[in-house]
Amino acid sequence: MKTQENNYNEITTFDEHLESRYGPLGTRKRTEFEIKAKAFAIGEIIREERKQAKMTQEQLAEKTGTRKSFISRIENGHSDIQLSTLYRLIEIGFGKQINLTIS
């Protein structure tokens, strides 16, 4: 019987690692991981945009009608963000547009 450690030693790609650790695409565990990973990525994008705009979390929150603590949670990937809030942060907060792609 193979142990999980042995399986990790046989992994050659990141996709194989994800499948070994979280299961194949479409499984509940993998989907939950993908959602958390995307929330983290969105938070990083917002943080970088805010820094490029030379704004504090408090300034962004004030400009977009949210709270500093909410901006912090988003930037740290600890908050689900509604699409309307994402648009408000990017378009009102930074004066930019969002383009979404579904694949």
Beta strands, then each sheet from edge to edge (+ up, - down):
end
